[in-house]
Amino acid sequence: MSRKFSATKALIFFLTYLSFG
């Protein structure tokens, strides 16, 4: 579960990066 949460958090961070990029 913790691993899945980490992956989701990383995905959100990546999408945010693309938005600002």
PyMOL Python script that loads the backbone (N, CA, C, O; Angstrom):
from pymol import cmd

cmd.read_pdbstr("""\
ATOM      1  N   MET A   1       0.836  -1.203   0.000  1.00  0.00           N
ATOM      2  CA  MET A   1       0.000   0.000   0.000  1.00  0.00           C
ATOM      3  C   MET A   1       0.873   1.255   0.000  1.00  0.00           C
ATOM      4  O   MET A   1       0.630   2.203  -0.746  1.00  0.00           O
ATOM      5  N   SER A   2       1.887   1.232   0.851  1.00  0.00           N
ATOM      6  CA  SER A   2       2.797   2.370   0.927  1.00  0.00           C
ATOM      7  C   SER A   2       3.492   2.584  -0.416  1.00  0.00           C
ATOM      8  O   SER A   2       3.703   3.713  -0.859  1.00  0.00           O
ATOM      9  N   ARG A   3       3.839   1.468  -1.045  1.00  0.00           N
ATOM     10  CA  ARG A   3       4.522   1.538  -2.328  1.00  0.00           C
ATOM     11  C   ARG A   3       3.609   2.161  -3.388  1.00  0.00           C
ATOM     12  O   ARG A   3       4.047   2.976  -4.200  1.00  0.00           O
ATOM     13  N   LYS A   4       2.341   1.766  -3.366  1.00  0.00           N
ATOM     14  CA  LYS A   4       1.387   2.299  -4.328  1.00  0.00           C
ATOM     15  C   LYS A   4       1.185   3.794  -4.114  1.00  0.00           C
ATOM     16  O   LYS A   4       1.097   4.561  -5.072  1.00  0.00           O
ATOM     17  N   PHE A   5       1.112   4.201  -2.846  1.00  0.00           N
ATOM     18  CA  PHE A   5       0.935   5.612  -2.523  1.00  0.00           C
ATOM     19  C   PHE A   5       2.122   6.419  -3.041  1.00  0.00           C
ATOM     20  O   PHE A   5       1.956   7.523  -3.559  1.00  0.00           O
ATOM     21  N   SER A   6       3.317   5.859  -2.894  1.00  0.00           N
ATOM     22  CA  SER A   6       4.529   6.530  -3.349  1.00  0.00           C
ATOM     23  C   SER A   6       4.496   6.717  -4.860  1.00  0.00           C
ATOM     24  O   SER A   6       4.876   7.769  -5.374  1.00  0.00           O
ATOM     25  N   ALA A   7       4.041   5.695  -5.561  1.00  0.00           N
ATOM     26  CA  ALA A   7       3.966   5.763  -7.019  1.00  0.00           C
ATOM     27  C   ALA A   7       2.951   6.819  -7.447  1.00  0.00           C
ATOM     28  O   ALA A   7       3.185   7.569  -8.394  1.00  0.00           O
ATOM     29  N   THR A   8       1.823   6.870  -6.742  1.00  0.00           N
ATOM     30  CA  THR A   8       0.789   7.850  -7.072  1.00  0.00           C
ATOM     31  C   THR A   8       1.303   9.264  -6.836  1.00  0.00           C
ATOM     32  O   THR A   8       1.056  10.170  -7.632  1.00  0.00           O
ATOM     33  N   LYS A   9       2.020   9.438  -5.729  1.00  0.00           N
ATOM     34  CA  LYS A   9       2.564  10.755  -5.402  1.00  0.00           C
ATOM     35  C   LYS A   9       3.571  11.189  -6.460  1.00  0.00           C
ATOM     36  O   LYS A   9       3.614  12.357  -6.846  1.00  0.00           O
ATOM     37  N   ALA A  10       4.380  10.243  -6.924  1.00  0.00           N
ATOM     38  CA  ALA A  10       5.379  10.535  -7.951  1.00  0.00           C
ATOM     39  C   ALA A  10       4.683  10.921  -9.260  1.00  0.00           C
ATOM     40  O   ALA A  10       5.140  11.816  -9.972  1.00  0.00           O
ATOM     41  N   LEU A  11       3.577  10.242  -9.571  1.00  0.00           N
ATOM     42  CA  LEU A  11       2.842  10.529 -10.795  1.00  0.00           C
ATOM     43  C   LEU A  11       2.251  11.933 -10.747  1.00  0.00           C
ATOM     44  O   LEU A  11       2.329  12.675 -11.726  1.00  0.00           O
ATOM     45  N   ILE A  12       1.663  12.296  -9.616  1.00  0.00           N
ATOM     46  CA  ILE A  12       1.089  13.633  -9.452  1.00  0.00           C
ATOM     47  C   ILE A  12       2.176  14.694  -9.597  1.00  0.00           C
ATOM     48  O   ILE A  12       1.974  15.726 -10.237  1.00  0.00           O
ATOM     49  N   PHE A  13       3.336  14.421  -8.989  1.00  0.00           N
ATOM     50  CA  PHE A  13       4.440  15.369  -9.068  1.00  0.00           C
ATOM     51  C   PHE A  13       4.890  15.540 -10.515  1.00  0.00           C
ATOM     52  O   PHE A  13       5.203  16.648 -10.950  1.00  0.00           O
ATOM     53  N   PHE A  14       4.922  14.427 -11.261  1.00  0.00           N
ATOM     54  CA  PHE A  14       5.331  14.469 -12.664  1.00  0.00           C
ATOM     55  C   PHE A  14       4.344  15.291 -13.494  1.00  0.00           C
ATOM     56  O   PHE A  14       4.748  16.100 -14.330  1.00  0.00           O
ATOM     57  N   LEU A  15       3.046  15.079 -13.255  1.00  0.00           N
ATOM     58  CA  LEU A  15       2.021  15.827 -13.994  1.00  0.00           C
ATOM     59  C   LEU A  15       2.121  17.316 -13.685  1.00  0.00           C
ATOM     60  O   LEU A  15       1.948  18.150 -14.574  1.00  0.00           O
ATOM     61  N   THR A  16       2.401  17.650 -12.428  1.00  0.00           N
ATOM     62  CA  THR A  16       2.553  19.050 -12.044  1.00  0.00           C
ATOM     63  C   THR A  16       3.759  19.649 -12.741  1.00  0.00           C
ATOM     64  O   THR A  16       3.730  20.800 -13.176  1.00  0.00           O
ATOM     65  N   TYR A  17       4.828  18.855 -12.847  1.00  0.00           N
ATOM     66  CA  TYR A  17       6.048  19.306 -13.523  1.00  0.00           C
ATOM     67  C   TYR A  17       5.757  19.628 -14.979  1.00  0.00           C
ATOM     68  O   TYR A  17       6.240  20.629 -15.508  1.00  0.00           O
ATOM     69  N   LEU A  18       4.971  18.783 -15.623  1.00  0.00           N
ATOM     70  CA  LEU A  18       4.628  19.009 -17.025  1.00  0.00           C
ATOM     71  C   LEU A  18       3.790  20.281 -17.171  1.00  0.00           C
ATOM     72  O   LEU A  18       3.936  21.019 -18.145  1.00  0.00           O
ATOM     73  N   SER A  19       2.922  20.526 -16.207  1.00  0.00           N
ATOM     74  CA  SER A  19       2.067  21.716 -16.262  1.00  0.00           C
ATOM     75  C   SER A  19       2.911  22.989 -16.216  1.00  0.00           C
ATOM     76  O   SER A  19       2.668  23.938 -16.962  1.00  0.00           O
ATOM     77  N   PHE A  20       3.908  22.993 -15.322  1.00  0.00           N
ATOM     78  CA  PHE A  20       4.766  24.165 -15.210  1.00  0.00           C
ATOM     79  C   PHE A  20       5.786  24.220 -16.336  1.00  0.00           C
ATOM     80  O   PHE A  20       6.263  25.294 -16.704  1.00  0.00           O
ATOM     81  N   GLY A  21       6.116  23.059 -16.880  1.00  0.00           N
ATOM     82  CA  GLY A  21       7.126  22.979 -17.933  1.00  0.00           C
ATOM     83  C   GLY A  21       6.543  23.453 -19.250  1.00  0.00           C
ATOM     84  O   GLY A  21       7.239  23.462 -20.265  1.00  0.00           O
TER      85      GLY A  21
END
""", "prot")
cmd.dss("prot")
cmd.show_as("cartoon", "prot")
cmd.util.cbc("prot")
cmd.orient("prot")
